[in-house]
Amino acid sequence: MAWKCKSARTVNDVLHLLNGESRYDRPVPDARICMAWRGEHPHFWVFAPKAVRSRQPHDGLGDWAVRTSTDPDEVMRLLGGEESSSGRIDHLQVCAAWVGDHHEFLVFHRIASGEADPTMDPGNWGWKLSTRAVDALDFLNGNGPYDDPVSAARIATAHRDHHDEYFVFYQREGRPLAGEWAWQAVTSANAVRGLVEVRDAPPVDFQIAAPSVDLGSFQVFAHPLPSAPAIVDLAESATADRL
């Protein structure tokens, strides 16, 4: 699958892009969204596959929307459908930022009808905070001090006091995943596309963290198919000691 990337400076611009509104003429069916805080404003990167031609809702899903929160527990309940009054949410993406003295979370999502084919199995969500990428990776894979791998994950990264915080929202119910998650830092949006556009063997899932002030790079957590080329393991990365 071919992915493209666009940047945006406001939440409304992200929603316009996702829904094919304003200066954008086509909605996108799926997306990976990450955010970094620059001064007093957010900056977004939206990675999306080639858009459909129709402006109408498709795949049994409505338009993209966003919910905001300052509490990861509320985000967890939203992912599980406990905070949604309009239907089951799907195509979830979570962004996070540390804003002065608190966290801000944004959950971009679409509302699924009863006929929609879900992108993930329903089930309870949990969340974990890691301050190092290696710990987040171990948690995803059930390695090190963790007993069980996750079956689905959404990862949001906040940069706080000169270090990164990885909020891993996860499920352990549903279909098991073959193989392991991997991690890599890359220096540009085009390099992200080079990782996830594996011909004939696209990743089963991937999440993208926005550029870090220290690393100056995007961070990609990806779960490749067994036949896909392996992404560099964090333990072997030259940047591992800096996380």
C-alpha positions in Angstrom: 0.0 0.0 0.0 1.3 3.4 -0.9 1.3 6.0 1.8 1.6 9.8 1.6 2.3 12.4 4.3 0.9 15.9 4.9 1.6 18.2 7.8 -1.0 20.4 9.5 -0.8 23.0 12.2 -4.3 22.8 13.7 -6.8 20.1 14.7 -9.4 21.6 12.2 -6.9 21.3 9.4 -6.3 17.6 10.3 -10.0 17.0 10.2 -10.4 18.8 6.9 -7.6 16.7 5.4 -9.1 13.4 6.8 -12.6 14.2 5.6 -11.8 15.7 2.2 -13.1 19.2 3.1 -12.1 22.7 2.5 -9.0 22.7 0.3 -8.8 18.9 0.3 -11.0 17.2 -2.3 -10.9 13.5 -1.2 -11.4 11.9 2.2 -9.0 9.3 3.4 -10.1 5.8 4.6 -7.3 5.2 7.1 -4.5 7.2 8.7 -1.6 7.3 11.1 -1.3 10.6 13.0 1.4 11.9 15.2 1.9 15.3 16.9 4.7 17.3 18.4 4.3 20.5 20.4 6.2 23.5 19.0 6.2 26.5 21.4 2.5 27.1 22.1 1.1 25.2 19.1 0.8 21.6 18.0 2.2 20.4 14.7 0.7 17.3 13.1 1.9 14.8 10.5 -0.8 12.7 8.8 0.2 9.6 7.0 -2.6 8.2 4.8 -3.0 5.7 2.0 -4.2 7.0 -1.4 -7.7 8.5 -0.9 -10.8 7.1 -2.5 -12.4 9.2 -5.2 -15.8 9.5 -3.7 -16.6 12.1 -1.1 -19.2 9.9 0.4 -18.7 7.8 3.6 -17.4 4.4 2.8 -16.8 1.0 4.4 -19.7 1.5 6.7 -17.8 4.2 8.5 -18.8 7.9 9.0 -16.6 11.0 8.9 -13.5 11.4 11.1 -13.9 13.2 14.4 -11.7 14.0 17.4 -12.1 13.8 21.2 -9.8 15.6 23.6 -8.8 14.7 27.1 -6.2 15.4 29.8 -6.6 11.9 31.4 -5.2 8.7 29.9 -7.9 6.7 31.8 -10.6 8.6 29.9 -8.7 7.9 26.6 -8.7 4.2 27.5 -12.4 4.2 28.2 -13.1 6.0 24.9 -11.1 3.4 23.0 -13.2 0.8 24.6 -16.4 2.5 23.6 -17.4 3.5 27.1 -17.4 7.2 26.4 -19.0 7.2 23.0 -22.7 7.8 22.7 -22.9 7.7 18.9 -21.6 4.2 18.2 -18.5 2.1 18.2 -15.4 4.0 17.2 -12.9 2.6 14.8 -9.7 3.6 13.0 -8.3 5.0 16.2 -5.3 7.2 16.4 -4.1 8.8 19.6 -1.8 11.9 19.9 -0.3 13.3 23.1 1.6 16.4 24.2 2.9 17.8 27.5 1.6 21.4 27.6 3.2 23.3 30.5 1.8 21.5 33.4 -0.5 18.8 32.0 -0.9 16.2 29.2 -3.3 16.7 26.3 -4.6 13.7 24.4 -6.4 13.8 21.1 -8.2 10.7 19.8 -9.0 10.9 16.1 -11.5 8.3 15.0 -14.4 7.3 12.8 -17.8 6.0 14.0 -18.6 2.6 12.7 -22.1 1.4 11.8 -23.3 -2.1 12.7 -22.3 -3.3 9.2 -18.7 -2.0 9.3 -15.9 -4.5 9.3 -13.8 -3.4 12.4 -10.1 -2.8 12.1 -9.5 -4.4 15.4 -11.4 -6.8 17.6 -13.6 -5.4 20.4 -12.3 -5.8 23.9 -11.0 -4.0 26.9 -8.2 -1.5 26.6 -5.5 -0.7 29.1 -2.6 1.7 29.0 1.0 1.8 30.1 3.5 4.6 30.4 7.1 4.0 29.3 9.9 6.6 29.4 12.2 4.6 27.0 11.4 3.1 23.6 13.1 -0.1 24.6 10.6 -0.6 27.5 7.6 0.2 25.2 9.0 -2.4 22.7 9.4 -5.0 25.4 5.9 -4.4 26.6 4.4 -4.7 23.0 6.2 -8.1 22.6 5.8 -9.5 26.1 9.6 -9.6 26.6 11.8 -8.8 29.6 9.6 -8.2 32.7 6.4 -8.5 30.7 4.6 -11.8 30.3 2.2 -11.4 27.4 2.4 -9.6 24.0 -0.4 -7.2 23.0 -3.0 -7.9 20.3 -3.5 -4.3 19.3 -1.8 -1.0 20.2 -2.0 2.7 19.7 1.1 4.7 20.8 1.2 8.4 21.6 4.5 10.1 22.5 4.8 13.3 24.5 8.1 15.2 25.0 8.4 16.3 28.6 11.3 17.9 30.4 13.9 16.8 27.8 12.7 13.2 27.6 10.1 11.2 25.8 7.0 9.6 27.3 5.4 6.7 25.5 1.7 6.1 26.2 0.9 2.6 25.0 -2.8 2.0 24.7 -3.3 -1.7 24.2 -5.5 -4.8 24.0 -4.6 -8.3 24.9 -7.9 -9.8 23.6 -8.6 -10.7 20.0 -6.5 -12.3 17.3 -2.9 -13.1 18.2 -0.1 -11.5 16.2 2.6 -13.6 14.6 6.2 -12.4 15.0 7.2 -9.3 17.0 7.0 -5.6 16.9 10.1 -3.7 15.9 11.3 -0.1 16.3 13.3 2.3 14.2 14.1 6.0 14.2 14.2 7.7 10.8 15.0 11.3 9.9 12.1 12.2 7.5 8.5 11.5 6.5 9.8 9.9 3.3 12.0 7.6 5.3 8.9 6.5 7.2 7.2 5.7 3.9 10.2 3.7 2.9 9.8 1.5 6.0 6.1 0.9 5.7 5.7 0.5 2.0 7.1 -3.0 1.8 6.2 -4.4 -1.6 4.0 -7.5 -1.5 4.4 -7.6 2.3 3.1 -4.5 4.1 3.2 -4.2 7.9 0.2 -5.7 9.7 0.2 -2.5 11.9 2.4 0.4 12.6 2.5 3.5 14.8 4.5 6.7 14.3 5.8 9.0 17.0 6.6 12.6 16.1 10.1 14.0 15.8 11.8 14.3 19.2 13.8 17.4 20.1 16.7 15.3 21.1 16.6 12.7 18.3 15.4 14.9 15.5 13.6 11.9 14.0 10.4 10.1 13.6 10.0 6.9 15.6 8.2 3.9 13.9 6.8 1.0 15.8 5.9 -1.6 13.3 4.6 -5.2 13.3 5.7 -6.7 9.9 4.4 -9.8 8.3 6.7 -12.8 8.7 7.8 -12.4 5.0 8.6 -8.7 5.3 12.1 -7.4 5.8 12.8 -6.9 9.5 13.0 -3.4 10.8 16.1 -2.7 12.9 15.8 -4.0 16.4 16.0 -1.4 19.1 18.8 -3.2 21.0 21.0 -3.0 17.9 20.2 0.6 17.0 23.0 3.1 17.5 20.5 5.5 19.1 19.3 3.0 21.7 21.5 4.5 24.5 20.0 7.9 23.9 16.4 6.8 24.6 
